[in-house]
Amino acid sequence: SQTIHQWPATLVQPVGSPLSLECTVEGTSNPNLYWYRQAAGRGLQLLFYSVGIGQISSEVPQNLSASRPQDRQFILSSKKLLLSDSGFYLCAWSSRDTFTDTQYFGPGTRLTVL
Amino acid sequence: GEDVEQSLFLSVREGDSSVINCTYTDSSSTYLYWYKQEPGAGLQLLTYIFSNMDMKQDQRLTVLLNKKDKHLSLRIADTQTGDSAIYFCAEWESSASKIIFGSGTRLSIRP
């Protein structure tokens, strides 16, 4: 069966510090991968998605970036965090073998920028 | 543009049925989803329905789709305290090849 992992689970970082969040998927090959941000009490905002190694599409311009160094690894980064980057970051995957693009989510990373 | 709308809050008495409503705008949507998010956790896929269906039932969950009105609902029978969560409606936006999520409905259960 497929599983998706995210770490760290929680993170407190000062403004201006760098960021690296990691997401890995097991039990599937060649998945579509997604990064979402959820601000407190609000819905999901799609940040990035990837259909393959090195292929990243950005949905919202901001000071975050994403990379996919391996097929089942997706990394969210920032060189300098802003207060507004605080939120709950969710990684998701979907299979390219189905038409539905049903997405399955990881447990999330709670980021607090102080 | 695409949009999925939900009411923000719903309060239901334990044991009653909960009905969470959602409207969407893309008439070409092929799949519609319901996700559940418990506090501090990721989203869990509850169910999805294909656009050529009117209804789908899975144990305590019933999904109704009205394509004419672009209205989707999730009914939870015999609501329990464990059903307390945020429920997200989502549609597969075929023209953009992506899923569009609503803002979520927070379901609270009162004794």
Interface residues (C-beta under 8 A of the other chain):
Chain A: Q6 R42 G43 L44 L46 Y49 L90 A92 F99 T100 D101 T102 Q103 Y104 F105 G106 P107 G108 R110
Chain B: T30 Y31 Y33 Y35 G40 A41 G42 L43 Q44 L45 Y48 F88 W92 S97 K98 I99 F101 G102 S103 G104
